[in-house]
Amino acid sequence: MSLSTIITIAIALAFIYLAASFFTYAIQEKIVLFFNLKAKNLKETIYRLLGEEPQQGESYTEKFYQKYLQPLDLSLSSNQKKAPKSGGIEQISAKQFVTDLIELVAIELKYKNRNFYSEYGLEKIVEDINSSDCHFSDKMKRDLSAIAQRAINKFQDKGEQLQYLEQELESWFNRAIEYAQENYLRKSKYISIILSVIVVLMFNIDTVNIINKLSKSEITSTISNRVTEVVVSNSQSNSCSEVNNDTEVQTCISSILDAVDGIDNLPVGWNLSAPLKEQFRPLNFSNVIKVVTGWILSIIAISQGAPFWFGILNSLINVKSNKSAKN
């Protein structure tokens, strides 16, 4: 088998992975949208940050939810036909969060003066936070007191203390958001793997069988040439190269599916008249292991995500173009 043939087969295989990855991604985004997973994840993060138990309408987290996340929920609900932008959890500004948190402290401690810090100083504020009249959670009292105490120990000037306090509170919030982001991405990966399993079994995407068919079929060159056209077109318009950075996924899905529509006899899917005829004949342990291995390889590949396979396709097409130019 020549190098050109190997590259052609690799392009066709990567394209199949790319199309399946986009399909999986679209389903996952619909699930995220329907269940409001991003907003709920952020809400859980604020609950942990403030050390509160979930309770409707009474917690400080609920107040932040009503201000930041409820409008987000309504916005997403009114645009369900439009795929949401990819990425992690919906974030709110650390600076705005700290501003509102300080205002919340003033309300809880019943400070009427908006410039209460200049009037009372950090020592008095820490004392009031830890008093029995303050209804903050024990965790919130400990965290706010510790940050305020560091500001007192570091600086004598009230202005410098306040500036340091705000910076530390922003870092405190950002650390919680980073943890939530990692947690969300980890959960997203699990969902992606589960969906990949479903897609692979639904469409019988068997890597071993696909490679076997592509190595013997004349359609491989057709797939490779058509895919090259689509990938080059998308690269020039930059519609898919940054799908995880605020690019609408629908455009990419549409272009990929259009390419699939133009190609017949892709080596995927079930023969419904005799579903076990091709891959499992003869039906023995060796063939079963071969098919299961092909499915597992496909699941691993598809769960890598569409941007990954788009990058692989670009690299393969560049290699193919360079080789053709030399010849």
Secondary structure, DSSP 8 states (H G I E B T S, - for coil): --HHHHHHHHHHHHHHHHHHHHHHHHHHHHHHHHHTHHHHHHHHHHHHHHT----TTTSHHHHHIIIIIHHHHHHHHTTTTS----SSS----HHHHHHHHHHHHHHHTT--STTHHHHH-HHHHHHHHTSTT----HHHHHHHHHHHHHHHHH-SSHHHHHHHHHHHHHHHHHHHHHHHHHHHHHHHHHHHHHHHHHHHHHHT--HHHHHHHHTT-THHHHHHHHHHHHHHHHHHHTSSTTTTTT--HHHHHHHHHHHHHT----S-S--TTSTTTTTTSS-SHHHHHHHHHHHHHHHHHHTT-HHHHHHHHHHHHHHHHHHHHH-
